[in-house]
C-alpha cells in the first residue's frame, strides 16, 4: 500500500486530460494505485431525492463508468452519511473494509464516494476524505461539459415544463459562507406550478429571490423563464432589489405573459442589513436566537410583477441579527392540503438542524399532508445568518459539520 499524501495537482491534471464523463475512473485509478482499492464508486441522488445512482469505474481502467440500477435512499447508511456529512467505515462482507465519504462543495451535497479496500487506518481515511473533496471540485467542473450527471439523476420521465423549471434553478441548492448558510428545496406540483428560487454571492452582498409564476405546466415555466432572466440580467449589472423588481415587471408587461409574485432580497455581508421588495408574495418566517417560536415578518405587500396598473414598488429594510433563521416560501407551502402543516411550529422544532435538513423536513411534511399529490409547487428557502464573524459558521466536512 502506497501511503503518499494525495497529490492534488497530479489528480486534477489527470482528470482534465480525461473525457469529462470519466472523472470517477481517474480517481479510481489513483486510489487503486495508492491503496489497492478493490472498487470505487460515485453515488449521486436523483432529482426527487428518493434514490441513489451508482457510477462505478471499471476495475481494469478501460471504458467509461457505468450507471447501475437505482438504490432506494431512505433509511440506508448512505442516507445517514448524506445527512450527517460524516465518513462511514464498515465491513464489505468479503473480509475487507468499505469507506463511504461525502462529496460536497461549499455546503452542496453532490454525492458520495464509496471505496472498498483490504484494510484502512486513520491516514488512509483522511486521504480518502481528501479525494472525495477533490472529486467534488472535479464534478462541479466536468458537469459543464457533459450531460452524464444531469441525465443520470432522472430516474423517471421528465416533462418539458419540469426540464425548463429545473434549468432555472441554481446548480447548487445549498451554500455556506462565514456569514451565512442557506439551503432551498422545491417540490413540484403534479402539473408544474412555476416556482423558482435563486441566489448569488458577490464580495459584499448576498442576493436571494423566490418567485411564483402564475399558471401551470409550460405556460408557467415560460413565464418563470422571463422573470428569472429579467432578475438575473438586472442583478448582474449591479441593480438593487428595487431595480430588479422593476425589470421583472417591465419584462412581463412587454411580453404580455401573465403575472408572478416574488420576494427579492439584497443582504449586506458586513452589516446584515437586508433591502427587499415583496411583490405580492407570502410573508417570510423568522426565528430569532433564543425565541420560543417563529413569527411572520409583516412586510408591505406590493402588487405582483406584470400587473397593468400604475403603482410603485417599495424598497423595505430588514435587519438580520446573528442567530436569525429566515424562511422564505411560496404559497404552495401554505395553501390547500399544505395548510394542515403548522409551518411556524415546524420551523421552531427544526431550529437546531442544518438548513439543508430543515428544508427536507418542511417539504416532506407538506408533501405528506397533500398525500403525495401537490396542486401547486411548494418551495422553501432557509437562511441562517451567522453575522460578520465566523463563530456561527458550521462548515460541512467529512468529519461532521
DRENTORRO-854296 format. One record per residue: x, y, z of N, C-alpha, C in turn. Coordinates in steps of 0.1 Angstrom, whole numbers, plus 5000, padded with zeros to 4 digits. Layout:
BEGIN
((X,Y,Z),(X,Y,Z),(X,Y,Z)) ...
***
This chain:
BEGIN
((5009,4988,5000),(5000,5000,5000),(5009,5012,5000)) ((5006,5022,4991),(5014,5034,4990),(5007,5045,4998)) ((5014,5049,5009),(5008,5059,5018),(5011,5073,5015)) ((5015,5076,5002),(5017,5090,4999),(5005,5099,5002)) ((5007,5112,5005),(4997,5121,5006),(4991,5123,4992)) ((4978,5127,4991),(4971,5129,4978),(4978,5140,4971)) ((4983,5137,4959),(4989,5147,4950),(4978,5154,4942)) ((4973,5165,4948),(4961,5171,4942),(4964,5176,4928)) ((4975,5182,4926),(4979,5187,4913),(4979,5177,4902)) ((4985,5165,4905),(4985,5154,4896),(4971,5149,4893)) ((4963,5148,4903),(4950,5143,4902),(4941,5152,4893)) ((4942,5165,4895),(4934,5174,4887),(4939,5174,4873)) ((4952,5173,4871),(4958,5173,4857),(4953,5161,4850)) ((4953,5149,4857),(4948,5137,4851),(4933,5138,4847)) ((4925,5144,4856),(4911,5145,4854),(4908,5154,4842)) ((4916,5165,4841),(4914,5174,4830),(4918,5168,4816)) ((4927,5159,4817),(4932,5152,4805),(4922,5141,4800)) ((4914,5136,4809),(4904,5126,4805),(4891,5132,4800)) ((4883,5124,4793),(4870,5129,4789),(4862,5133,4802)) ((4853,5143,4801),(4846,5148,4813),(4837,5138,4819)) ((4833,5127,4812),(4825,5117,4818),(4832,5106,4825)) ((4846,5107,4826),(4854,5097,4832),(4862,5101,4844)) ((4857,5111,4851),(4864,5116,4863),(4865,5105,4874)) ((4854,5098,4876),(4854,5087,4886),(4865,5077,4883)) ((4867,5074,4870),(4877,5065,4866),(4891,5070,4869)) ((4893,5083,4868),(4906,5089,4871),(4909,5088,4886)) ((4899,5091,4894),(4901,5090,4908),(4902,5075,4913)) ((4895,5066,4906),(4896,5052,4910),(4910,5047,4907)) ((4916,5051,4896),(4929,5047,4892),(4939,5052,4903)) ((4937,5064,4908),(4946,5070,4918),(4945,5062,4931)) ((4933,5058,4935),(4931,5051,4948),(4935,5037,4947)) ((4934,5031,4935),(4939,5017,4934),(4954,5017,4934)) ((4960,5027,4928),(4975,5028,4928),(4981,5030,4942)) ((4974,5039,4950),(4980,5042,4963),(4976,5033,4974)) ((4963,5027,4973),(4958,5020,4984),(4954,5005,4981)) ((4955,5002,4968),(4950,4989,4964),(4935,4988,4965)) ((4928,4998,4963),(4913,4998,4964),(4907,4988,4954)) ((4897,4980,4959),(4891,4970,4950),(4880,4976,4941)) ((4872,4984,4947),(4861,4990,4940),(4859,5005,4944)) ((4857,5013,4934),(4855,5027,4936),(4842,5032,4929)) ((4833,5038,4936),(4820,5042,4930),(4817,5057,4935)) ((4810,5064,4926),(4804,5077,4930),(4789,5075,4929)) ((4782,5079,4940),(4768,5078,4941),(4762,5092,4942)) ((4752,5094,4934),(4745,5107,4935),(4730,5106,4935)) ((4723,5116,4941),(4709,5115,4944),(4701,5119,4932)) ((4690,5112,4929),(4681,5116,4918),(4674,5129,4921)) ((4667,5134,4911),(4660,5147,4912),(4650,5148,4924)) ((4644,5137,4926),(4633,5136,4937),(4639,5133,4951)) ((4653,5131,4951),(4659,5129,4964),(4654,5116,4971)) ((4650,5106,4963),(4645,5094,4968),(4654,5082,4966)) ((4662,5083,4955),(4671,5071,4952),(4685,5076,4948)) ((4694,5067,4949),(4708,5069,4946),(4712,5062,4933)) ((4720,5069,4925),(4725,5063,4912),(4740,5061,4915)) ((4744,5048,4912),(4758,5045,4914),(4766,5045,4900)) ((4777,5053,4900),(4785,5053,4889),(4798,5046,4893)) ((4801,5035,4887),(4812,5026,4890),(4823,5026,4879)) ((4835,5029,4883),(4847,5028,4874),(4850,5014,4871)) ((4853,5010,4859),(4857,4996,4856),(4870,4992,4863)) ((4871,4980,4867),(4882,4976,4875),(4895,4976,4867)) ((4894,4973,4854),(4906,4973,4845),(4910,4987,4840)) ((4902,4997,4844),(4905,5010,4840),(4902,5013,4825)) ((4896,5004,4818),(4892,5006,4804),(4877,5009,4803)) ((4874,5018,4794),(4860,5020,4791),(4854,5031,4801)) ((4842,5036,4798),(4836,5046,4806),(4830,5040,4819)) ((4827,5048,4828),(4820,5044,4840),(4805,5039,4836)) ((4800,5030,4844),(4786,5025,4841),(4777,5029,4852)) ((4765,5034,4849),(4755,5038,4859),(4746,5025,4861)) ((4746,5021,4874),(4739,5009,4877),(4724,5012,4882)) ((4717,5002,4885),(4703,5003,4889),(4702,5012,4902)) ((4691,5021,4903),(4690,5030,4914),(4689,5022,4927)) ((4693,5028,4938),(4692,5023,4952),(4683,5032,4960)) ((4673,5026,4966),(4664,5034,4975),(4672,5040,4986)) ((4670,5053,4988),(4679,5060,4997),(4674,5060,5012)) ((4662,5061,5014),(4656,5063,5028),(4660,5051,5037)) ((4665,5055,5048),(4669,5045,5059),(4682,5038,5057)) ((4689,5041,5047),(4702,5034,5044),(4713,5041,5050)) ((4725,5035,5051),(4737,5041,5056),(4741,5053,5047)) ((4738,5052,5034),(4741,5063,5025),(4733,5075,5029)) ((4720,5073,5033),(4712,5084,5037),(4718,5091,5050)) ((4723,5083,5059),(4729,5088,5071),(4742,5097,5068)) ((4750,5092,5059),(4762,5099,5055),(4759,5112,5049)) ((4749,5112,5040),(4745,5124,5033),(4740,5135,5043)) ((4731,5130,5052),(4725,5139,5062),(4735,5144,5072)) ((4744,5136,5077),(4753,5139,5088),(4766,5145,5082)) ((4769,5142,5070),(4782,5146,5063),(4794,5141,5071)) ((4793,5128,5075),(4804,5122,5083),(4808,5109,5075)) ((4821,5107,5075),(4826,5095,5068),(4822,5082,5076)) ((4819,5072,5069),(4814,5059,5075),(4823,5048,5071)) ((4827,5039,5080),(4835,5027,5077),(4828,5015,5083)) ((4827,5004,5074),(4822,4992,5079),(4828,4980,5071)) ((4824,4968,5074),(4829,4956,5067),(4822,4955,5053)) ((4830,4951,5043),(4824,4950,5030),(4818,4936,5027)) ((4818,4927,5037),(4812,4914,5035),(4821,4904,5029)) ((4833,4908,5025),(4843,4899,5019),(4856,4900,5026)) ((4856,4904,5038),(4869,4904,5046),(4876,4917,5045)) ((4871,4927,5037),(4877,4940,5036),(4869,4951,5043)) ((4872,4963,5040),(4865,4974,5046),(4859,4983,5035)) ((4848,4989,5038),(4841,4998,5030),(4841,5012,5036)) ((4845,5022,5028),(4846,5035,5033),(4836,5044,5024)) ((4827,5051,5031),(4818,5060,5024),(4820,5074,5028)) ((4824,5083,5019),(4827,5097,5023),(4818,5106,5015)) ((4813,5117,5022),(4805,5127,5015),(4814,5135,5004)) ((4808,5137,4993),(4814,5145,4982),(4806,5159,4982)) ((4812,5169,4988),(4805,5182,4990),(4814,5193,4986)) ((4807,5204,4982),(4814,5216,4978),(4806,5228,4983)) ((4812,5236,4992),(4806,5248,4998),(4792,5245,5003)) ((4790,5234,5009),(4778,5230,5016),(4768,5222,5007)) ((4771,5222,4994),(4763,5215,4984),(4766,5200,4984)) ((4757,5192,4988),(4760,5177,4988),(4758,5171,4974)) ((4769,5169,4968),(4770,5164,4954),(4767,5149,4953)) ((4772,5142,4963),(4770,5128,4963),(4779,5121,4973)) ((4783,5108,4970),(4791,5100,4980),(4802,5093,4972)) ((4813,5091,4978),(4824,5083,4973),(4825,5070,4981)) ((4823,5059,4975),(4824,5046,4981),(4836,5038,4977)) ((4845,5034,4986),(4857,5027,4983),(4858,5015,4991)) ((4861,5003,4985),(4863,4991,4993),(4878,4988,4991)) ((4884,4984,5002),(4898,4980,5002),(4901,4970,5013)) ((4913,4965,5013),(4917,4954,5022),(4917,4958,5037)) ((4923,4970,5039),(4925,4975,5053),(4926,4990,5053)) ((4923,4996,5064),(4924,5011,5065),(4930,5015,5078)) ((4936,5027,5078),(4940,5033,5091),(4936,5048,5090)) ((4939,5056,5100),(4935,5070,5101),(4941,5077,5089)) ((4953,5074,5085),(4959,5082,5074),(4952,5079,5061)) ((4948,5066,5059),(4941,5063,5047),(4927,5069,5046)) ((4920,5069,5058),(4907,5075,5059),(4908,5090,5056)) ((4918,5097,5061),(4920,5111,5058),(4922,5114,5043)) ((4930,5105,5037),(4933,5107,5023),(4921,5104,5014)) ((4913,5095,5018),(4901,5092,5011),(4891,5104,5012)) ((4891,5110,5024),(4883,5122,5025),(4888,5133,5016)) ((4901,5135,5016),(4907,5145,5007),(4903,5142,4992)) ((4903,5129,4989),(4900,5125,4975),(4885,5128,4972)) ((4876,5126,4982),(4862,5130,4980),(4860,5145,4978)) ((4868,5152,4985),(4867,5167,4984),(4872,5171,4970)) ((4883,5165,4966),(4888,5168,4952),(4878,5164,4941)) ((4871,5153,4943),(4861,5148,4934),(4850,5158,4932)) ((4846,5164,4943),(4836,5174,4943),(4839,5185,4933)) ((4851,5191,4934),(4855,5201,4925),(4856,5196,4911)) ((4861,5184,4909),(4862,5178,4895),(4848,5177,4889)) ((4838,5172,4897),(4825,5170,4891),(4818,5184,4888)) ((4820,5194,4897),(4814,5207,4895),(4819,5213,4882)) ((4832,5210,4879),(4838,5215,4866),(4833,5207,4855)) ((4833,5193,4856),(4830,5185,4845),(4816,5185,4840)) ((4807,5187,4850),(4793,5187,4846),(4789,5199,4837)) ((4798,5208,4835),(4795,5219,4825),(4797,5213,4811)) ((4804,5202,4809),(4807,5197,4796),(4801,5184,4792)) ((4793,5178,4802),(4787,5165,4799),(4773,5165,4805)) ((4764,5157,4799),(4750,5155,4805),(4750,5143,4814)) ((4761,5136,4816),(4761,5124,4824),(4755,5126,4837)) ((4759,5136,4845),(4754,5138,4858),(4740,5143,4858)) ((4736,5150,4848),(4722,5155,4847),(4713,5144,4843)) ((4716,5137,4832),(4707,5126,4827),(4706,5115,4838)) ((4717,5112,4845),(4717,5101,4854),(4708,5104,4866)) ((4705,5116,4869),(4696,5120,4880),(4681,5118,4877)) ((4678,5115,4865),(4664,5114,4861),(4660,5099,4861)) ((4654,5095,4872),(4650,5081,4873),(4636,5079,4868)) ((4629,5090,4865),(4615,5089,4859),(4615,5099,4848)) ((4605,5098,4839),(4604,5107,4828),(4602,5121,4832)) ((4609,5131,4826),(4608,5145,4830),(4601,5152,4819)) ((4590,5160,4823),(4582,5167,4813),(4590,5179,4808)) ((4586,5185,4797),(4592,5197,4792),(4592,5208,4802)) ((4580,5210,4809),(4579,5221,4819),(4588,5218,4831)) ((4590,5206,4835),(4599,5203,4846),(4613,5205,4842)) ((4617,5202,4830),(4630,5204,4825),(4634,5219,4825)) ((4624,5227,4820),(4626,5242,4820),(4628,5247,4834)) ((4619,5242,4843),(4619,5247,4857),(4632,5243,4863)) ((4637,5231,4862),(4649,5226,4868),(4661,5235,4863)) ((4662,5238,4850),(4673,5245,4845),(4673,5260,4850)) ((4662,5265,4855),(4661,5278,4860),(4667,5280,4874)) ((4669,5268,4881),(4673,5268,4895),(4689,5269,4895)) ((4694,5274,4906),(4709,5273,4908),(4714,5259,4907)) ((4726,5257,4903),(4731,5243,4902),(4734,5237,4916)) ((4734,5245,4926),(4736,5240,4940),(4724,5245,4948)) ((4718,5236,4956),(4707,5240,4964),(4711,5245,4978)) ((4724,5244,4981),(4729,5248,4994),(4742,5255,4992)) ((4744,5265,5001),(4757,5273,5001),(4761,5277,5015)) ((4773,5276,5018),(4778,5280,5031),(4789,5291,5029)) ((4789,5301,5038),(4800,5311,5039),(4801,5315,5053)) ((4812,5322,5057),(4813,5326,5071),(4801,5333,5077)) ((4795,5341,5069),(4784,5350,5074),(4770,5342,5074)) ((4768,5332,5066),(4755,5326,5065),(4756,5311,5060)) ((4745,5304,5061),(4743,5292,5055),(4729,5292,5049)) ((4727,5288,5037),(4714,5287,5031),(4712,5274,5024)) ((4699,5270,5023),(4695,5258,5016),(4681,5260,5011)) ((4678,5254,5000),(4664,5256,4994),(4660,5242,4988)) ((4647,5241,4987),(4641,5229,4982),(4628,5233,4974)) ((4625,5226,4963),(4613,5228,4955),(4607,5214,4953)) ((4595,5213,4957),(4587,5201,4954),(4577,5204,4943)) ((4579,5199,4931),(4570,5203,4920),(4556,5198,4921)) ((4546,5205,4917),(4532,5200,4916),(4531,5189,4905)) ((4520,5182,4906),(4518,5172,4895),(4518,5179,4882)) ((4513,5191,4881),(4513,5199,4869),(4521,5212,4872)) ((4534,5212,4868),(4544,5223,4872),(4537,5236,4875)) ((4540,5242,4886),(4533,5255,4890),(4541,5267,4889)) ((4553,5267,4884),(4560,5280,4881),(4569,5285,4892)) ((4572,5278,4902),(4581,5283,4913),(4595,5283,4909)) ((4603,5292,4913),(4617,5292,4912),(4623,5299,4925)) ((4636,5296,4927),(4644,5303,4937),(4658,5306,4931)) ((4665,5315,4936),(4678,5318,4931),(4686,5325,4942)) ((4699,5324,4940),(4708,5332,4949),(4722,5334,4942)) ((4729,5343,4947),(4742,5345,4942),(4750,5354,4953)) ((4763,5353,4952),(4771,5359,4963),(4782,5367,4956)) ((4783,5380,4959),(4795,5387,4954),(4803,5391,4966)) ((4813,5401,4965),(4822,5404,4975),(4815,5409,4988)) ((4805,5417,4986),(4799,5423,4998),(4784,5421,5000)) ((4777,5413,4991),(4763,5412,4991),(4758,5398,4987)) ((4748,5393,4995),(4741,5381,4991),(4728,5385,4985)) ((4725,5379,4973),(4713,5382,4966),(4704,5369,4967)) ((4691,5371,4971),(4682,5360,4972),(4669,5364,4964)) ((4663,5354,4958),(4649,5356,4953),(4642,5343,4953)) ((4629,5345,4955),(4619,5334,4954),(4607,5339,4946)) ((4603,5332,4936),(4592,5336,4927),(4582,5325,4925)) ((4570,5330,4921),(4559,5320,4917),(4552,5326,4905)) ((4555,5320,4894),(4548,5324,4882),(4534,5318,4881)) ((4524,5325,4879),(4510,5320,4879),(4508,5311,4866)) ((4499,5301,4868),(4496,5292,4858),(4502,5278,4861)) ((4502,5270,4851),(4507,5256,4852),(4514,5251,4840)) ((4521,5241,4841),(4528,5234,4830),(4537,5244,4822)) ((4538,5242,4809),(4548,5250,4802),(4544,5265,4802)) ((4532,5268,4804),(4528,5282,4804),(4535,5289,4816)) ((4534,5283,4828),(4541,5289,4840),(4556,5288,4839)) ((4561,5277,4832),(4575,5275,4831),(4581,5286,4822)) ((4574,5290,4811),(4579,5300,4802),(4578,5314,4809)) ((4568,5316,4817),(4566,5328,4825),(4578,5329,4835)) ((4581,5318,4841),(4591,5318,4851),(4605,5321,4845)) ((4607,5317,4832),(4619,5319,4825),(4621,5334,4823)) ((4610,5341,4819),(4610,5356,4817),(4614,5363,4830)) ((4608,5359,4841),(4610,5365,4854),(4625,5363,4858)) ((4629,5350,4858),(4643,5347,4862),(4653,5354,4853)) ((4651,5354,4840),(4660,5361,4831),(4661,5375,4834)) ((4650,5382,4836),(4650,5396,4839),(4657,5399,4852)) ((4654,5391,4863),(4661,5394,4876),(4676,5391,4875)) ((4680,5381,4868),(4694,5378,4867),(4701,5389,4859)) ((4695,5393,4848),(4701,5403,4840),(4703,5416,4847)) ((4693,5420,4855),(4694,5432,4863),(4704,5431,4874)) ((4704,5419,4881),(4713,5417,4892),(4728,5417,4887)) ((4730,5412,4875),(4744,5411,4870),(4749,5424,4865)) ((4741,5434,4864),(4745,5448,4861),(4746,5457,4873)) ((4745,5450,4885),(4746,5458,4898),(4734,5464,4903)) ((4722,5460,4898),(4709,5466,4903),(4706,5461,4917)) ((4699,5470,4924),(4695,5466,4938),(4681,5459,4936)) ((4675,5456,4948),(4662,5448,4947),(4651,5456,4940)) ((4651,5469,4942),(4640,5477,4936),(4642,5477,4921)) ((4654,5479,4916),(4656,5479,4902),(4653,5466,4896)) ((4657,5455,4903),(4654,5442,4898),(4639,5440,4897)) ((4631,5444,4906),(4617,5443,4906),(4611,5450,4894)) ((4616,5462,4892),(4611,5470,4880),(4614,5463,4867)) ((4626,5457,4866),(4630,5450,4854),(4621,5438,4851)) ((4618,5430,4862),(4609,5418,4860),(4595,5423,4857)) ((4590,5433,4863),(4577,5439,4860),(4576,5443,4845)) ((4586,5450,4841),(4586,5455,4827),(4587,5444,4817)) ((4594,5434,4820),(4596,5422,4811),(4582,5415,4809)) ((4575,5414,4820),(4562,5407,4819),(4552,5416,4811)) ((4552,5429,4814),(4543,5438,4806),(4546,5438,4792)) ((4559,5438,4788),(4564,5439,4774),(4560,5427,4767)) ((4560,5415,4773),(4557,5403,4766),(4543,5397,4769)) ((4535,5404,4777),(4521,5401,4780),(4520,5386,4783)) ((4529,5381,4792),(4529,5367,4795),(4521,5363,4808)) ((4517,5373,4816),(4509,5369,4828),(4515,5376,4840)) ((4512,5370,4852),(4517,5376,4865),(4526,5366,4872)) ((4534,5372,4881),(4542,5364,4890),(4544,5372,4903)) ((4544,5364,4914),(4547,5370,4927),(4562,5368,4930)) ((4568,5376,4939),(4582,5374,4942),(4587,5381,4954)) ((4597,5377,4959),(4604,5383,4970),(4619,5384,4967)) ((4624,5396,4967),(4638,5399,4963),(4646,5405,4974)) ((4657,5399,4978),(4665,5404,4989),(4679,5407,4985)) ((4685,5417,4991),(4699,5421,4989),(4704,5423,5003)) ((4713,5414,5008),(4718,5414,5022),(4733,5418,5022)) ((4736,5429,5029),(4750,5433,5031),(4757,5424,5040)) ((4768,5418,5036),(4775,5408,5044),(4782,5414,5056)) ((4786,5427,5055),(4793,5433,5066),(4784,5438,5077)) ((4771,5440,5075),(4762,5445,5085),(4749,5437,5087)) ((4746,5428,5078),(4733,5420,5080),(4721,5428,5076)) ((4723,5440,5070),(4712,5448,5066),(4706,5443,5053)) ((4693,5440,5053),(4687,5434,5041),(4677,5444,5035)) ((4679,5448,5022),(4669,5455,5015),(4661,5446,5006)) ((4648,5448,5006),(4639,5438,4999),(4627,5444,4993)) ((4622,5437,4983),(4609,5441,4977),(4600,5429,4978)) ((4587,5431,4982),(4578,5420,4982),(4567,5423,4972)) ((4567,5415,4961),(4557,5417,4950),(4546,5406,4951)) ((4537,5409,4960),(4525,5400,4961),(4528,5387,4967)) ((4539,5385,4975),(4544,5372,4979),(4540,5370,4994)) ((4539,5357,4998),(4536,5354,5012),(4547,5359,5021)) ((4544,5363,5033),(4554,5368,5043),(4563,5357,5047)) ((4576,5360,5049),(4586,5351,5054),(4584,5348,5069)) ((4590,5337,5074),(4590,5334,5088),(4604,5337,5093)) ((4605,5342,5105),(4618,5345,5112),(4618,5339,5126)) ((4629,5332,5128),(4631,5326,5142),(4644,5333,5147)) ((4642,5340,5158),(4654,5347,5164),(4661,5337,5174)) ((4673,5339,5176),(4681,5331,5185),(4675,5333,5199)) ((4671,5321,5205),(4666,5322,5219),(4651,5324,5219)) ((4644,5327,5208),(4630,5329,5208),(4623,5316,5210)) ((4610,5316,5215),(4603,5304,5217),(4594,5300,5206)) ((4594,5308,5195),(4586,5305,5183),(4590,5313,5171)) ((4587,5308,5160),(4589,5315,5147),(4577,5324,5144)) ((4580,5336,5139),(4569,5346,5136),(4570,5351,5122)) ((4559,5354,5117),(4558,5360,5103),(4565,5374,5104)) ((4571,5378,5093),(4577,5391,5092),(4567,5400,5084)) ((4560,5409,5091),(4549,5417,5084),(4555,5427,5074)) ((4557,5423,5062),(4562,5432,5052),(4550,5439,5044)) ((4553,5451,5039),(4543,5457,5030),(4543,5449,5017)) ((4531,5446,5012),(4530,5437,5000),(4526,5446,4989)) ((4535,5447,4979),(4532,5453,4966),(4525,5444,4956)) ((4520,5449,4945),(4514,5441,4935),(4524,5432,4929)) ((4519,5420,4923),(4528,5411,4916),(4534,5418,4904)) ((4544,5411,4899),(4550,5415,4886),(4540,5413,4875)) ((4539,5423,4866),(4531,5421,4854),(4517,5427,4855)) ((4513,5433,4866),(4500,5439,4868),(4500,5452,4860)) ((4491,5453,4851),(4490,5466,4842),(4482,5476,4850)) ((4489,5483,4860),(4482,5493,4867),(4493,5502,4872)) ((4490,5515,4874),(4501,5525,4879),(4503,5523,4894)) ((4515,5519,4897),(4519,5517,4911),(4535,5518,4912)) ((4540,5518,4924),(4554,5519,4926),(4558,5508,4936)) ((4569,5500,4933),(4574,5491,4942),(4581,5498,4954)) ((4580,5492,4965),(4586,5498,4977),(4598,5490,4982)) ((4609,5497,4984),(4621,5491,4990),(4620,5491,5005)) ((4620,5480,5011),(4619,5479,5025),(4632,5474,5031)) ((4634,5476,5044),(4646,5472,5051),(4644,5462,5063)) ((4652,5452,5064),(4651,5442,5074),(4665,5440,5080)) ((4666,5441,5093),(4679,5439,5099),(4681,5425,5104)) ((4690,5418,5100),(4693,5404,5104),(4703,5405,5116)) ((4700,5396,5126),(4709,5395,5138),(4715,5381,5138)) ((4727,5380,5143),(4734,5367,5144),(4725,5357,5151)) ((4723,5346,5145),(4714,5335,5151),(4701,5335,5145)) ((4697,5345,5136),(4684,5345,5129),(4683,5334,5119)) ((4672,5328,5119),(4668,5319,5108),(4656,5325,5100)) ((4658,5328,5087),(4648,5334,5079),(4643,5324,5069)) ((4630,5322,5068),(4624,5312,5060),(4615,5319,5049)) ((4620,5318,5036),(4612,5323,5025),(4604,5311,5019)) ((4592,5314,5015),(4584,5302,5010),(4574,5307,4999)) ((4568,5298,4991),(4558,5301,4982),(4544,5297,4988)) ((4533,5301,4981),(4520,5297,4987),(4517,5283,4986)) ((4525,5275,4978),(4522,5261,4978),(4526,5254,4991)) ((4534,5261,5000),(4537,5256,5013),(4526,5259,5023)) ((4516,5266,5019),(4506,5271,5029),(4492,5268,5025)) ((4489,5266,5012),(4475,5265,5008),(4470,5251,5006)) ((4457,5250,5004),(4451,5237,5002),(4455,5226,5012)) ((4459,5215,5008),(4463,5204,5018),(4475,5208,5027)) ((4484,5217,5021),(4495,5221,5029),(4492,5229,5041)) ((4480,5235,5041),(4476,5243,5052),(4475,5235,5065)) ((4474,5222,5064),(4473,5214,5077),(4487,5213,5084)) ((4497,5218,5078),(4511,5218,5084),(4513,5231,5091)) ((4516,5230,5104),(4519,5242,5112),(4534,5246,5109)) ((4536,5254,5099),(4550,5257,5095),(4558,5264,5106)) ((4551,5273,5113),(4558,5281,5123),(4563,5272,5134)) ((4555,5262,5138),(4560,5253,5148),(4571,5244,5143)) ((4569,5240,5130),(4579,5231,5125),(4593,5238,5123)) ((4592,5251,5120),(4605,5259,5119),(4612,5259,5132)) ((4604,5260,5143),(4610,5260,5156),(4615,5247,5160)) ((4608,5236,5157),(4612,5223,5161),(4625,5219,5153)) ((4627,5224,5142),(4639,5221,5134),(4650,5231,5135)) ((4650,5239,5146),(4659,5251,5147),(4674,5246,5148)) ((4676,5235,5154),(4690,5230,5156),(4695,5222,5144)) ((4687,5220,5134),(4691,5213,5122),(4698,5222,5112)) ((4708,5217,5104),(4714,5224,5093),(4702,5228,5084)) ((4703,5240,5078),(4692,5244,5069),(4688,5234,5058)) ((4698,5226,5053),(4696,5216,5043),(4686,5205,5048)) ((4688,5201,5061),(4679,5191,5067),(4666,5197,5071)) ((4666,5209,5075),(4653,5216,5079),(4644,5217,5066)) ((4650,5220,5055),(4643,5221,5042),(4636,5208,5039)) ((4644,5197,5041),(4638,5184,5038),(4626,5181,5047)) ((4627,5184,5060),(4616,5181,5069),(4604,5189,5065)) ((4606,5202,5062),(4594,5211,5059),(4588,5206,5046)) ((4595,5203,5036),(4589,5199,5023),(4583,5185,5024)) ((4589,5177,5032),(4584,5163,5034),(4570,5164,5041)) ((4569,5173,5051),(4557,5175,5058),(4545,5180,5049)) ((4549,5189,5040),(4539,5194,5031),(4535,5183,5021)) ((4544,5176,5016),(4541,5165,5006),(4533,5154,5013)) ((4536,5151,5026),(4528,5141,5033),(4513,5146,5035)) ((4512,5159,5039),(4499,5165,5041),(4490,5165,5029)) ((4497,5166,5017),(4490,5166,5004),(4489,5152,4998)) ((4493,5142,5006),(4492,5128,5002),(4500,5125,4989)) ((4511,5132,4988),(4520,5130,4976),(4516,5136,4963)) ((4504,5144,4964),(4499,5150,4951),(4497,5165,4954)) ((4506,5173,4949),(4505,5187,4951),(4498,5194,4939)) ((4489,5203,4943),(4482,5211,4933),(4490,5223,4928)) ((4500,5227,4936),(4509,5238,4933),(4523,5235,4938)) ((4533,5240,4931),(4546,5238,4936),(4548,5243,4950)) ((4556,5237,4958),(4559,5240,4972),(4574,5243,4973)) ((4578,5255,4976),(4592,5259,4976),(4595,5266,4989)) ((4607,5263,4995),(4612,5269,5007),(4626,5272,5006)) ((4631,5283,5011),(4645,5287,5012),(4648,5291,5026)) ((4657,5285,5033),(4661,5288,5046),(4675,5295,5047)) ((4675,5306,5053),(4688,5313,5055),(4691,5314,5070)) ((4703,5309,5074),(4708,5311,5088),(4718,5322,5087)) ((4716,5333,5095),(4725,5344,5095),(4735,5343,5107)) ((4748,5341,5104),(4757,5339,5115),(4763,5352,5119)) ((4763,5362,5111),(4769,5375,5114),(4782,5377,5107)) ((4788,5388,5110),(4801,5392,5103),(4813,5384,5108)) ((4812,5378,5119),(4823,5369,5124),(4821,5355,5119)) ((4828,5346,5124),(4828,5332,5119),(4823,5322,5130)) ((4819,5328,5142),(4815,5319,5153),(4804,5310,5150)) ((4794,5314,5141),(4783,5306,5139),(4784,5297,5127)) ((4795,5298,5120),(4797,5291,5107),(4799,5276,5110)) ((4791,5268,5104),(4791,5253,5105),(4795,5247,5092)) ((4807,5246,5088),(4811,5241,5075),(4809,5226,5074)) ((4806,5221,5062),(4804,5207,5060),(4818,5201,5058)) ((4821,5189,5064),(4833,5182,5062),(4831,5168,5063)) ((4841,5160,5060),(4839,5145,5062),(4839,5141,5076)) ((4842,5149,5085),(4841,5146,5099),(4830,5152,5107)) ((4821,5158,5099),(4809,5164,5106),(4808,5179,5103)) ((4797,5185,5106),(4795,5199,5103),(4794,5206,5117)) 
***
